Amino acid sequence: MKAAQFSRFGGPEVLEIVDLPEPHPGPGEVRIRVRAAGVNGSDWKKRRGELDPELPQTLGYEAAGIVDEIGAGVAGVRSGDAVAGIGGGGAAQAEFAVLSTWAPIPASLDFVTAAALPSVVETAARALDQLGVADGSTVLINGASGSIGSAAVQFAVYRGARVIGTGSPATHDYLRGLGAEPVAYGAGMVDRVRTLVPAGVDRALDVAGSGVLGELIELAGGADRVVTIADYPGAQRYGVRFSRGDSGRAEYAIPLALRLAEERGFRIPVGATFLLDQVAEADRVGESGAVRGKLVLTVE
């Protein structure tokens, strides 16, 4: 099968499409013929050698496609079903992928839209769980208009929370559409938030990693009420929890998001799509931050 791989660390130019043996599902897994695969920040971190010293490496943890092989002990899915999910193999940017967690794609979603969801919604739900966001909470989400921020806003609203979301003025109508009360980021953010909630917020989630953990702690009333997914040095400095997948994954978020997409219009904006053999360009665009929204590879 054709798959994205790199055999040396470096810039996007090290990525190439190679032929690899087809994977097969183990117990509790399914294999899909991939129709679309998500692109994430971990892809360029891997490619730069920041996560794993081994070479060569493949890319991709989330995909959408058609089930064509089913592992032992799997029930409730058949060959030919359209599903989206995540896998532990890190090779979803390929013609075939093995998924360990998946859910059916509703008829209203195409493969590209479905492939944009799994990693984003798992990360957002995990962080909200760690914060304890629930009905009646007031939560501030820093970086609310990006992919993970958008998911976090929608999940928090679904849970019954009041959501304050930071973003540039150009994103404020979009954030209102998701159910958040928008606030411009930058100098004076604390005062703008206090105009909406004079007593501060109950919880704060940092998605942007923009160096505002001190301000979030001030607004939330303590470091134990703040979680970041993007500012590891700041988390160390301020004693804030840094959310990572090895502390337990919120896999329930994948079927929930796909169901909410059908029932409530839950959405993650797709910024651009690329063919699988354009993976280097997709990686370059993603790393540059030039496009707002999720990047997705399509497989023909």
KEBA-537921 format. One record per residue: residue number from 1; residue in one letter; chain; x, y, z of N, C-alpha, C in turn. Coordinates in nm, 3 decimals. Example, Ala and Ser with C-alpha at 12.3 -4.5 7.8 and 13.67 -1.06 7.14 Angstrom:
1:a:A:1.319:-0.569:0.780:1.230:-0.450:0.780:1.320:-0.330:0.780
2:s:A:1.285:-0.225:0.708:1.367:-0.106:0.714:1.290:0.003:0.787
//
This chain:
1:m:A:0.084:-0.120:0.000:0.000:0.000:0.000:0.087:0.124:0.000
2:k:A:0.032:0.235:-0.046:0.102:0.363:-0.042:0.078:0.430:0.092
3:a:A:0.185:0.486:0.150:0.175:0.548:0.281:0.276:0.661:0.292
4:a:A:0.244:0.761:0.376:0.337:0.871:0.403:0.442:0.825:0.503
5:q:A:0.568:0.859:0.475:0.677:0.814:0.561:0.794:0.912:0.548
6:f:A:0.879:0.915:0.650:1.006:0.985:0.639:1.115:0.897:0.699
7:s:A:1.233:0.902:0.639:1.345:0.819:0.684:1.459:0.903:0.738
8:r:A:1.439:1.035:0.745:1.535:1.126:0.810:1.456:1.243:0.865
9:f:A:1.509:1.307:0.968:1.442:1.421:1.027:1.474:1.548:0.949
10:g:A:1.377:1.642:0.951:1.401:1.766:0.879:1.272:1.837:0.848
11:g:A:1.273:1.914:0.739:1.156:1.989:0.697:1.058:1.904:0.620
12:p:A:0.951:1.964:0.569:0.849:1.889:0.496:0.905:1.810:0.379
13:e:A:1.019:1.854:0.325:1.076:1.786:0.209:1.120:1.644:0.238
14:v:A:1.132:1.604:0.366:1.174:1.467:0.397:1.059:1.368:0.383
15:l:A:0.936:1.419:0.370:0.821:1.330:0.358:0.811:1.274:0.217
16:e:A:0.775:1.149:0.210:0.760:1.084:0.080:0.652:0.978:0.088
17:i:A:0.601:0.939:-0.027:0.504:0.832:-0.036:0.579:0.705:-0.076
18:v:A:0.566:0.602:0.007:0.639:0.477:-0.015:0.539:0.360:-0.018
19:d:A:0.587:0.246:-0.065:0.507:0.124:-0.062:0.541:0.045:0.064
20:l:A:0.441:0.013:0.143:0.458:-0.064:0.266:0.363:-0.184:0.264
21:p:A:0.393:-0.286:0.342:0.299:-0.398:0.353:0.166:-0.351:0.412
22:e:A:0.057:-0.410:0.365:-0.073:-0.375:0.420:-0.084:-0.420:0.565
23:p:A:-0.142:-0.338:0.652:-0.165:-0.381:0.792:-0.290:-0.467:0.800
24:h:A:-0.302:-0.543:0.908:-0.420:-0.625:0.932:-0.463:-0.608:1.077
25:p:A:-0.592:-0.612:1.103:-0.640:-0.584:1.239:-0.612:-0.698:1.335
26:g:A:-0.580:-0.662:1.458:-0.570:-0.758:1.566:-0.702:-0.766:1.639
27:p:A:-0.707:-0.837:1.751:-0.830:-0.846:1.830:-0.880:-0.708:1.870
28:g:A:-1.009:-0.686:1.852:-1.069:-0.558:1.891:-1.043:-0.444:1.795
29:e:A:-0.992:-0.472:1.676:-0.960:-0.368:1.579:-1.033:-0.394:1.447
30:v:A:-1.040:-0.290:1.366:-1.089:-0.304:1.230:-0.990:-0.237:1.135
31:r:A:-0.990:-0.284:1.011:-0.911:-0.216:0.908:-1.006:-0.144:0.814
32:i:A:-0.965:-0.025:0.772:-1.044:0.049:0.673:-0.961:0.076:0.549
33:r:A:-1.032:0.083:0.438:-0.975:0.141:0.317:-0.992:0.292:0.332
34:v:A:-0.883:0.362:0.350:-0.888:0.503:0.388:-0.940:0.589:0.273
35:r:A:-1.033:0.675:0.307:-1.081:0.776:0.212:-1.032:0.916:0.249
36:a:A:-1.007:0.939:0.378:-0.955:1.069:0.422:-0.883:1.048:0.555
37:a:A:-0.778:1.127:0.577:-0.698:1.118:0.700:-0.662:1.257:0.748
38:g:A:-0.668:1.276:0.878:-0.640:1.407:0.935:-0.491:1.437:0.945
39:v:A:-0.457:1.565:0.941:-0.321:1.615:0.960:-0.319:1.691:1.093
40:n:A:-0.218:1.663:1.176:-0.213:1.721:1.310:-0.075:1.776:1.341
41:g:A:-0.070:1.859:1.447:0.057:1.917:1.488:0.161:1.813:1.526
42:s:A:0.117:1.698:1.574:0.213:1.593:1.608:0.288:1.542:1.487
43:d:A:0.231:1.561:1.367:0.298:1.514:1.245:0.430:1.586:1.224
44:w:A:0.430:1.720:1.233:0.556:1.790:1.211:0.649:1.781:1.331
45:k:A:0.593:1.759:1.450:0.681:1.735:1.565:0.755:1.602:1.548
46:k:A:0.685:1.500:1.500:0.750:1.373:1.469:0.856:1.392:1.362
47:r:A:0.818:1.461:1.257:0.908:1.479:1.143:1.035:1.557:1.181
48:r:A:1.023:1.645:1.279:1.140:1.722:1.324:1.223:1.645:1.426
49:g:A:1.177:1.526:1.467:1.252:1.445:1.562:1.227:1.480:1.706
50:e:A:1.114:1.546:1.737:1.086:1.591:1.873:1.012:1.487:1.958
51:l:A:0.959:1.382:1.896:0.877:1.287:1.970:0.934:1.147:1.976
52:d:A:0.999:1.102:1.871:1.042:0.963:1.863:1.173:0.957:1.786
53:p:A:1.279:0.897:1.842:1.408:0.894:1.774:1.419:0.787:1.666
54:e:A:1.321:0.697:1.658:1.330:0.587:1.563:1.309:0.634:1.419
55:l:A:1.374:0.568:1.326:1.356:0.591:1.183:1.348:0.457:1.112
56:p:A:1.271:0.448:1.003:1.177:0.548:0.951:1.049:0.553:1.034
57:q:A:0.967:0.656:1.007:0.839:0.671:1.076:0.728:0.698:0.976
58:t:A:0.611:0.645:1.007:0.492:0.676:0.930:0.412:0.783:1.003
59:l:A:0.304:0.831:0.940:0.228:0.943:0.994:0.079:0.912:0.997
60:g:A:0.010:0.974:1.091:-0.135:0.972:1.093:-0.195:0.886:1.202
61:y:A:-0.286:0.945:1.281:-0.354:0.874:1.390:-0.505:0.869:1.373
62:e:A:-0.559:0.936:1.272:-0.704:0.940:1.255:-0.738:0.929:1.107
63:a:A:-0.848:0.861:1.080:-0.888:0.842:0.941:-1.035:0.807:0.933
64:a:A:-1.089:0.824:0.814:-1.225:0.783:0.783:-1.222:0.700:0.656
65:g:A:-1.306:0.597:0.651:-1.307:0.513:0.533:-1.407:0.400:0.545
66:i:A:-1.384:0.296:0.465:-1.475:0.182:0.455:-1.411:0.060:0.520
67:v:A:-1.480:-0.001:0.613:-1.430:-0.122:0.679:-1.415:-0.234:0.576
68:d:A:-1.296:-0.298:0.575:-1.279:-0.413:0.485:-1.220:-0.536:0.553
69:e:A:-1.174:-0.523:0.679:-1.132:-0.639:0.757:-1.170:-0.614:0.903
70:i:A:-1.208:-0.721:0.972:-1.255:-0.709:1.110:-1.178:-0.806:1.198
71:g:A:-1.122:-0.756:1.308:-1.045:-0.838:1.399:-1.131:-0.922:1.490
72:a:A:-1.067:-1.017:1.557:-1.138:-1.108:1.647:-1.205:-1.031:1.760
73:g:A:-1.325:-1.073:1.796:-1.395:-1.015:1.909:-1.468:-0.886:1.881
74:v:A:-1.467:-0.840:1.755:-1.534:-0.714:1.720:-1.679:-0.743:1.682
75:a:A:-1.772:-0.668:1.740:-1.913:-0.681:1.709:-1.969:-0.544:1.673
76:g:A:-2.082:-0.544:1.605:-2.151:-0.419:1.577:-2.101:-0.345:1.456
77:v:A:-2.014:-0.404:1.377:-1.965:-0.341:1.255:-1.948:-0.449:1.149
78:r:A:-1.970:-0.411:1.023:-1.958:-0.507:0.914:-1.869:-0.450:0.804
79:s:A:-1.814:-0.537:0.724:-1.740:-0.493:0.606:-1.833:-0.409:0.520
80:g:A:-1.781:-0.298:0.471:-1.860:-0.206:0.392:-1.914:-0.088:0.470
81:d:A:-1.908:-0.093:0.603:-1.954:0.020:0.684:-1.858:0.138:0.673
82:a:A:-1.913:0.258:0.673:-1.832:0.380:0.673:-1.809:0.422:0.819
83:v:A:-1.684:0.432:0.859:-1.650:0.466:0.997:-1.536:0.567:0.999
84:a:A:-1.521:0.632:1.114:-1.408:0.720:1.140:-1.355:0.690:1.279
85:g:A:-1.223:0.704:1.297:-1.168:0.676:1.428:-1.020:0.697:1.435
86:i:A:-0.960:0.642:1.541:-0.817:0.656:1.564:-0.755:0.518:1.581
87:g:A:-0.624:0.512:1.556:-0.552:0.387:1.571:-0.418:0.410:1.637
88:g:A:-0.364:0.307:1.696:-0.238:0.319:1.768:-0.116:0.300:1.681
89:g:A:-0.136:0.267:1.553:-0.021:0.238:1.468:0.052:0.359:1.414
90:g:A:-0.012:0.476:1.418:0.053:0.596:1.367:0.081:0.590:1.219
91:a:A:-0.008:0.522:1.143:0.014:0.510:0.999:-0.118:0.527:0.924
92:a:A:-0.200:0.622:0.966:-0.331:0.641:0.905:-0.325:0.718:0.775
93:q:A:-0.215:0.788:0.749:-0.201:0.859:0.622:-0.150:0.759:0.518
94:a:A:-0.242:0.675:0.475:-0.208:0.562:0.390:-0.334:0.511:0.323
95:e:A:-0.318:0.413:0.234:-0.434:0.357:0.166:-0.518:0.268:0.256
96:f:A:-0.455:0.208:0.357:-0.525:0.126:0.455:-0.479:0.167:0.594
97:a:A:-0.570:0.156:0.692:-0.534:0.188:0.830:-0.610:0.099:0.925
98:v:A:-0.546:0.063:1.034:-0.610:-0.016:1.140:-0.656:0.079:1.250
99:l:A:-0.782:0.068:1.287:-0.841:0.153:1.391:-0.868:0.072:1.517
100:s:A:-0.835:0.131:1.631:-0.865:0.068:1.759:-0.992:0.125:1.822
101:t:A:-1.029:0.246:1.781:-1.152:0.310:1.827:-1.219:0.372:1.705
102:w:A:-1.348:0.350:1.687:-1.416:0.400:1.569:-1.564:0.417:1.599
103:a:A:-1.632:0.485:1.507:-1.777:0.504:1.518:-1.832:0.521:1.378
104:p:A:-1.958:0.488:1.357:-2.017:0.502:1.223:-2.028:0.649:1.183
105:i:A:-2.007:0.673:1.055:-2.022:0.808:1.001:-2.168:0.829:0.963
106:p:A:-2.233:0.931:1.018:-2.374:0.955:0.982:-2.387:0.996:0.835
107:a:A:-2.505:0.975:0.782:-2.528:0.999:0.640:-2.505:1.145:0.600
108:s:A:-2.518:1.237:0.694:-2.504:1.379:0.662:-2.358:1.424:0.650
109:l:A:-2.263:1.339:0.686:-2.121:1.376:0.684:-2.049:1.304:0.571
110:d:A:-1.957:1.375:0.507:-1.870:1.310:0.409:-1.743:1.263:0.479
111:f:A:-1.656:1.193:0.405:-1.536:1.136:0.467:-1.440:1.245:0.515
112:v:A:-1.427:1.353:0.441:-1.335:1.460:0.481:-1.379:1.521:0.613
113:t:A:-1.507:1.554:0.625:-1.558:1.613:0.748:-1.542:1.518:0.865
114:a:A:-1.568:1.389:0.841:-1.555:1.290:0.949:-1.410:1.272:0.991
115:a:A:-1.318:1.273:0.896:-1.176:1.253:0.928:-1.119:1.369:1.008
116:a:A:-1.182:1.485:1.002:-1.134:1.601:1.077:-1.164:1.591:1.226
117:l:A:-1.249:1.498:1.266:-1.299:1.497:1.403:-1.217:1.419:1.506
118:p:A:-1.174:1.295:1.481:-1.135:1.208:1.593:-1.030:1.262:1.688
119:s:A:-0.912:1.301:1.640:-0.807:1.348:1.731:-0.847:1.477:1.801
120:v:A:-0.911:1.565:1.727:-0.951:1.695:1.782:-1.051:1.677:1.895
121:v:A:-1.154:1.596:1.873:-1.258:1.584:1.975:-1.209:1.505:2.096
122:e:A:-1.121:1.407:2.073:-1.066:1.334:2.188:-0.985:1.428:2.275
123:t:A:-0.901:1.512:2.215:-0.819:1.605:2.291:-0.905:1.705:2.368
124:a:A:-1.006:1.760:2.301:-1.091:1.860:2.365:-1.169:1.800:2.481
125:a:A:-1.229:1.683:2.461:-1.308:1.621:2.568:-1.220:1.581:2.685
126:r:A:-1.101:1.530:2.657:-1.010:1.490:2.765:-0.976:1.611:2.853
127:a:A:-0.944:1.725:2.790:-0.908:1.844:2.867:-1.026:1.894:2.949
128:l:A:-1.146:1.892:2.892:-1.265:1.935:2.968:-1.292:1.841:3.085
129:d:A:-1.270:1.711:3.064:-1.286:1.615:3.173:-1.188:1.645:3.286
130:q:A:-1.063:1.673:3.250:-0.961:1.701:3.350:-0.992:1.829:3.427
131:l:A:-1.059:1.922:3.363:-1.100:2.045:3.430:-1.227:2.027:3.512
132:g:A:-1.302:1.923:3.483:-1.429:1.903:3.553:-1.539:1.996:3.504
133:v:A:-1.537:2.030:3.376:-1.639:2.118:3.320:-1.771:2.043:3.312
134:a:A:-1.874:2.100:3.370:-2.004:2.034:3.378:-2.115:2.138:3.371
135:d:A:-2.238:2.091:3.383:-2.354:2.179:3.381:-2.340:2.286:3.490
136:g:A:-2.354:2.411:3.449:-2.343:2.521:3.544:-2.205:2.583:3.554
137:s:A:-2.103:2.520:3.493:-1.968:2.576:3.495:-1.960:2.700:3.406
138:t:A:-1.866:2.787:3.436:-1.828:2.895:3.346:-1.683:2.873:3.310
139:v:A:-1.655:2.849:3.183:-1.521:2.812:3.139:-1.471:2.911:3.035
140:l:A:-1.346:2.949:3.048:-1.278:3.035:2.952:-1.190:2.946:2.865
141:i:A:-1.206:2.954:2.734:-1.125:2.876:2.641:-1.039:2.972:2.561
142:n:A:-0.909:2.964:2.584:-0.814:3.052:2.516:-0.771:2.986:2.385
143:g:A:-0.807:3.050:2.273:-0.782:2.991:2.142:-0.904:2.913:2.095
144:a:A:-1.022:2.973:2.113:-1.147:2.900:2.093:-1.183:2.879:1.948
145:s:A:-1.123:2.951:1.855:-1.167:2.941:1.716:-1.091:2.839:1.634
146:g:A:-0.984:2.781:1.688:-0.912:2.677:1.617:-0.987:2.545:1.623
147:s:A:-0.926:2.441:1.566:-0.995:2.311:1.558:-1.027:2.255:1.696
148:i:A:-0.926:2.245:1.784:-0.950:2.190:1.917:-1.036:2.285:1.999
149:g:A:-1.010:2.414:1.987:-1.091:2.511:2.058:-1.238:2.504:2.018
150:s:A:-1.264:2.488:1.889:-1.403:2.477:1.841:-1.471:2.355:1.902
151:a:A:-1.399:2.243:1.906:-1.455:2.122:1.966:-1.481:2.143:2.114
152:a:A:-1.387:2.207:2.184:-1.403:2.230:2.327:-1.523:2.320:2.356
153:v:A:-1.540:2.425:2.275:-1.656:2.513:2.293:-1.785:2.433:2.281
154:q:A:-1.795:2.354:2.175:-1.921:2.281:2.149:-1.948:2.175:2.255
155:f:A:-1.845:2.104:2.298:-1.864:2.006:2.404:-1.904:2.073:2.535
156:a:A:-1.839:2.186:2.567:-1.871:2.255:2.692:-2.015:2.307:2.691
157:v:A:-2.057:2.362:2.578:-2.196:2.408:2.565:-2.291:2.290:2.578
158:y:A:-2.258:2.179:2.517:-2.341:2.058:2.526:-2.355:2.011:2.670
159:r:A:-2.248:2.029:2.748:-2.252:1.988:2.889:-2.332:2.084:2.977
160:g:A:-2.368:2.199:2.922:-2.445:2.296:2.998:-2.363:2.408:3.058
161:a:A:-2.238:2.424:3.012:-2.150:2.529:3.065:-2.171:2.661:2.991
162:r:A:-2.141:2.767:3.060:-2.128:2.898:2.996:-1.985:2.910:2.947
163:v:A:-1.967:2.948:2.820:-1.835:2.947:2.758:-1.795:3.088:2.714
164:i:A:-1.680:3.132:2.762:-1.615:3.254:2.714:-1.500:3.209:2.624
165:g:A:-1.495:3.257:2.501:-1.391:3.212:2.409:-1.309:3.326:2.355
166:t:A:-1.176:3.315:2.364:-1.090:3.419:2.308:-1.060:3.388:2.162
167:g:A:-1.050:3.496:2.085:-1.019:3.484:1.943:-1.004:3.623:1.884
168:s:A:-0.954:3.629:1.764:-0.944:3.758:1.697:-1.084:3.809:1.665
169:p:A:-1.099:3.942:1.650:-1.233:3.996:1.619:-1.296:3.932:1.497
170:a:A:-1.216:3.890:1.400:-1.271:3.829:1.278:-1.339:3.696:1.306
171:t:A:-1.310:3.634:1.420:-1.369:3.503:1.452:-1.490:3.514:1.545
172:h:A:-1.525:3.632:1.586:-1.626:3.644:1.691:-1.764:3.598:1.648
173:d:A:-1.803:3.626:1.524:-1.933:3.577:1.478:-1.934:3.424:1.474
174:y:A:-1.823:3.366:1.431:-1.811:3.220:1.428:-1.825:3.163:1.569
175:l:A:-1.758:3.224:1.667:-1.766:3.175:1.805:-1.907:3.188:1.861
176:r:A:-1.973:3.296:1.829:-2.113:3.310:1.874:-2.198:3.198:1.816
177:g:A:-2.171:3.161:1.690:-2.246:3.054:1.627:-2.227:2.921:1.695
178:l:A:-2.111:2.902:1.762:-2.085:2.779:1.835:-2.144:2.781:1.976
179:g:A:-2.187:2.898:2.020:-2.246:2.910:2.152:-2.158:2.978:2.255
180:a:A:-2.044:3.035:2.212:-1.953:3.102:2.305:-1.978:3.252:2.307
181:e:A:-1.934:3.315:2.414:-1.931:3.461:2.423:-1.788:3.503:2.390
182:p:A:-1.766:3.570:2.277:-1.629:3.597:2.233:-1.565:3.716:2.304
183:v:A:-1.434:3.703:2.323:-1.352:3.809:2.381:-1.223:3.816:2.298
184:a:A:-1.179:3.936:2.266:-1.054:3.951:2.192:-0.936:3.916:2.280
185:y:A:-0.840:3.844:2.224:-0.719:3.813:2.300:-0.623:3.933:2.294
186:g:A:-0.511:3.922:2.362:-0.413:4.030:2.363:-0.424:4.116:2.488
187:a:A:-0.350:4.225:2.489:-0.346:4.315:2.605:-0.487:4.356:2.646
188:g:A:-0.515:4.349:2.775:-0.646:4.386:2.826:-0.747:4.273:2.828
189:m:A:-0.703:4.150:2.796:-0.796:4.038:2.792:-0.863:4.015:2.927
190:v:A:-0.786:4.022:3.035:-0.842:3.998:3.168:-0.956:4.095:3.197
191:d:A:-0.936:4.221:3.167:-1.041:4.320:3.191:-1.163:4.293:3.104
192:r:A:-1.141:4.251:2.980:-1.255:4.223:2.892:-1.334:4.102:2.941
193:v:A:-1.265:4.002:2.991:-1.336:3.886:3.047:-1.413:3.927:3.171
194:r:A:-1.353:4.009:3.256:-1.421:4.051:3.380:-1.542:4.140:3.351
195:t:A:-1.544:4.204:3.237:-1.664:4.279:3.199:-1.782:4.184:3.183
196:l:A:-1.756:4.064:3.131:-1.861:3.964:3.113:-1.889:3.888:3.242
197:v:A:-1.783:3.853:3.315:-1.797:3.775:3.439:-1.712:3.842:3.546
198:p:A:-1.768:3.940:3.617:-1.689:4.018:3.714:-1.616:3.934:3.818
199:a:A:-1.674:3.822:3.857:-1.611:3.739:3.960:-1.509:3.641:3.902
200:g:A:-1.490:3.643:3.772:-1.399:3.548:3.710:-1.472:3.423:3.665
201:v:A:-1.396:3.325:3.617:-1.453:3.201:3.566:-1.422:3.086:3.660
202:d:A:-1.491:2.974:3.641:-1.467:2.856:3.724:-1.345:2.777:3.677
203:r:A:-1.327:2.771:3.546:-1.222:2.690:3.485:-1.168:2.764:3.363
204:a:A:-1.044:2.728:3.322:-0.987:2.787:3.201:-0.906:2.682:3.128
205:l:A:-0.924:2.677:2.997:-0.852:2.584:2.911:-0.769:2.662:2.811
206:d:A:-0.640:2.636:2.807:-0.549:2.701:2.713:-0.523:2.608:2.596
207:v:A:-0.577:2.645:2.481:-0.556:2.568:2.359:-0.449:2.632:2.271
208:a:A:-0.432:2.764:2.285:-0.346:2.839:2.194:-0.198:2.837:2.233
209:g:A:-0.166:2.820:2.362:-0.026:2.825:2.402:0.036:2.961:2.379
210:s:A:-0.040:3.067:2.406:0.003:3.202:2.373:0.063:3.277:2.492
211:g:A:0.108:3.205:2.594:0.177:3.269:2.705:0.087:3.344:2.801
212:v:A:-0.037:3.298:2.818:-0.130:3.370:2.905:-0.172:3.287:3.026
213:l:A:-0.094:3.187:3.064:-0.135:3.104:3.176:-0.149:3.184:3.305
214:g:A:-0.063:3.281:3.325:-0.075:3.365:3.444:-0.208:3.436:3.450
215:e:A:-0.253:3.489:3.337:-0.382:3.557:3.331:-0.498:3.459:3.351
216:l:A:-0.485:3.338:3.294:-0.590:3.239:3.311:-0.601:3.196:3.458
217:i:A:-0.487:3.182:3.525:-0.489:3.148:3.667:-0.557:3.258:3.747
218:e:A:-0.527:3.383:3.715:-0.591:3.496:3.784:-0.742:3.492:3.767
219:l:A:-0.787:3.465:3.644:-0.931:3.466:3.616:-1.003:3.346:3.678
220:a:A:-0.934:3.230:3.680:-0.998:3.108:3.729:-0.982:3.088:3.879
221:g:A:-0.892:3.163:3.940:-0.877:3.155:4.085:-0.781:3.049:4.134
222:g:A:-0.692:3.001:4.048:-0.591:2.905:4.093:-0.540:2.819:3.979
223:a:A:-0.415:2.774:3.993:-0.354:2.691:3.889:-0.425:2.557:3.875
224:d:A:-0.487:2.509:3.982:-0.557:2.380:3.975:-0.685:2.387:3.894
225:r:A:-0.724:2.507:3.854:-0.844:2.525:3.774:-0.812:2.555:3.627
226:v:A:-0.687:2.534:3.590:-0.642:2.563:3.453:-0.577:2.439:3.395
227:v:A:-0.604:2.411:3.269:-0.538:2.304:3.194:-0.489:2.363:3.063
228:t:A:-0.370:2.324:3.020:-0.320:2.363:2.889:-0.287:2.239:2.807
229:i:A:-0.311:2.249:2.678:-0.268:2.143:2.588:-0.154:2.190:2.499
230:a:A:-0.110:2.316:2.517:-0.019:2.375:2.420:0.102:2.447:2.479
231:d:A:0.111:2.460:2.610:0.220:2.538:2.671:0.287:2.456:2.781
232:y:A:0.370:2.361:2.741:0.436:2.275:2.839:0.532:2.354:2.928
233:p:A:0.619:2.443:2.873:0.706:2.521:2.962:0.626:2.605:3.062
234:g:A:0.517:2.667:3.015:0.436:2.747:3.104:0.369:2.663:3.212
235:a:A:0.327:2.542:3.175:0.267:2.453:3.274:0.366:2.420:3.384
236:q:A:0.491:2.396:3.346:0.594:2.367:3.444:0.618:2.487:3.535
237:r:A:0.619:2.603:3.476:0.647:2.726:3.553:0.535:2.758:3.651
238:y:A:0.410:2.744:3.608:0.296:2.788:3.689:0.230:2.675:3.769
239:g:A:0.272:2.552:3.748:0.209:2.441:3.817:0.073:2.406:3.762
240:v:A:0.056:2.430:3.632:-0.070:2.401:3.563:-0.063:2.261:3.503
241:r:A:-0.173:2.192:3.501:-0.175:2.058:3.442:-0.161:2.067:3.290
242:f:A:-0.070:1.987:3.236:-0.055:1.976:3.091:-0.124:1.849:3.046
243:s:A:-0.223:1.862:2.960:-0.302:1.747:2.919:-0.231:1.671:2.807
244:r:A:-0.216:1.541:2.827:-0.156:1.456:2.724:-0.228:1.323:2.722
245:g:A:-0.220:1.256:2.607:-0.296:1.134:2.588:-0.253:1.019:2.675
246:d:A:-0.127:1.018:2.719:-0.082:0.904:2.799:-0.139:0.904:2.939
247:s:A:-0.216:1.008:2.975:-0.283:1.011:3.105:-0.425:0.955:3.096
248:g:A:-0.459:0.898:2.981:-0.592:0.843:2.959:-0.667:0.919:2.852
249:r:A:-0.724:0.847:2.757:-0.788:0.912:2.643:-0.940:0.913:2.658
250:a:A:-1.001:1.017:2.606:-1.147:1.032:2.608:-1.203:0.976:2.477
251:e:A:-1.190:0.845:2.460:-1.229:0.784:2.332:-1.380:0.792:2.309
252:y:A:-1.458:0.807:2.417:-1.602:0.820:2.403:-1.640:0.941:2.319
253:a:A:-1.548:1.039:2.308:-1.579:1.163:2.238:-1.599:1.142:2.088
254:i:A:-1.540:1.035:2.032:-1.551:1.015:1.887:-1.693:0.978:1.847
255:p:A:-1.754:0.873:1.905:-1.894:0.848:1.869:-1.987:0.961:1.911
256:l:A:-1.956:1.028:2.022:-2.041:1.138:2.065:-2.039:1.251:1.962
257:a:A:-1.921:1.289:1.916:-1.910:1.399:1.820:-1.979:1.365:1.689
258:l:A:-1.963:1.241:1.643:-2.029:1.200:1.518:-2.181:1.200:1.534
259:r:A:-2.229:1.162:1.651:-2.373:1.168:1.675:-2.421:1.312:1.682
260:l:A:-2.345:1.396:1.751:-2.384:1.537:1.761:-2.375:1.610:1.627
261:a:A:-2.286:1.562:1.541:-2.278:1.621:1.406:-2.410:1.601:1.332
262:e:A:-2.470:1.486:1.353:-2.598:1.455:1.289:-2.714:1.527:1.358
263:e:A:-2.711:1.531:1.491:-2.826:1.580:1.566:-2.823:1.731:1.590
264:r:A:-2.703:1.787:1.607:-2.693:1.927:1.650:-2.601:2.011:1.563
265:g:A:-2.550:1.955:1.455:-2.463:2.032:1.367:-2.323:2.054:1.422
266:f:A:-2.279:1.968:1.516:-2.142:1.975:1.567:-2.046:1.976:1.448
267:r:A:-1.948:2.065:1.450:-1.861:2.076:1.333:-1.722:2.121:1.372
268:i:A:-1.625:2.079:1.293:-1.488:2.128:1.300:-1.456:2.185:1.162
269:p:A:-1.417:2.310:1.153:-1.392:2.368:1.021:-1.274:2.302:0.951
270:v:A:-1.293:2.262:0.826:-1.185:2.208:0.744:-1.126:2.324:0.664
271:g:A:-0.997:2.348:0.686:-0.933:2.461:0.621:-0.888:2.433:0.479
272:a:A:-0.841:2.310:0.454:-0.793:2.275:0.320:-0.780:2.124:0.312
273:t:A:-0.791:2.072:0.190:-0.769:1.931:0.165:-0.655:1.915:0.064
274:f:A:-0.586:1.801:0.076:-0.475:1.769:-0.013:-0.484:1.621:-0.048
275:l:A:-0.433:1.583:-0.164:-0.421:1.443:-0.197:-0.309:1.381:-0.113
276:l:A:-0.315:1.250:-0.096:-0.213:1.181:-0.016:-0.073:1.212:-0.066
277:d:A:-0.052:1.216:-0.197:0.083:1.241:-0.247:0.125:1.387:-0.234
278:q:A:0.037:1.471:-0.178:0.072:1.610:-0.147:0.097:1.628:0.003
279:v:A:0.132:1.520:0.072:0.147:1.525:0.217:0.253:1.626:0.260
280:a:A:0.361:1.640:0.183:0.465:1.736:0.221:0.411:1.879:0.220
281:e:A:0.329:1.911:0.121:0.270:2.045:0.114:0.170:2.065:0.227
282:a:A:0.091:1.962:0.257:-0.003:1.973:0.368:0.071:1.997:0.499
283:d:A:0.182:1.926:0.517:0.262:1.941:0.638:0.320:2.082:0.647
284:r:A:0.368:2.132:0.534:0.425:2.267:0.532:0.319:2.371:0.568
285:v:A:0.201:2.359:0.509:0.093:2.453:0.537:0.051:2.445:0.683
286:g:A:0.040:2.323:0.735:0.001:2.307:0.875:0.102:2.367:0.970
287:e:A:0.229:2.341:0.945:0.333:2.392:1.034:0.340:2.544:1.031
288:s:A:0.312:2.602:0.915:0.319:2.748:0.901:0.203:2.820:0.968
289:g:A:0.093:2.749:0.989:-0.026:2.813:1.044:-0.096:2.905:0.946
290:a:A:-0.068:2.888:0.817:-0.121:2.978:0.716:-0.270:2.959:0.690
291:v:A:-0.324:2.843:0.726:-0.465:2.814:0.701:-0.534:2.786:0.833
292:r:A:-0.647:2.855:0.857:-0.725:2.828:0.979:-0.820:2.713:0.951
293:g:A:-0.824:2.618:1.040:-0.911:2.503:1.022:-0.828:2.377:1.004
294:k:A:-0.894:2.266:1.010:-0.830:2.135:1.001:-0.783:2.106:0.859
295:l:A:-0.665:2.045:0.846:-0.614:2.000:0.718:-0.640:1.849:0.706
296:v:A:-0.684:1.807:0.589:-0.721:1.667:0.567:-0.660:1.619:0.436
297:l:A:-0.606:1.497:0.438:-0.558:1.431:0.317:-0.669:1.342:0.263
298:t:A:-0.685:1.340:0.133:-0.781:1.249:0.071:-0.706:1.139:-0.004
299:v:A:-0.764:1.021:-0.003:-0.703:0.904:-0.066:-0.796:0.853:-0.173
300:e:A:-0.749:0.845:-0.294:-0.834:0.802:-0.407:-0.804:0.657:-0.445
//
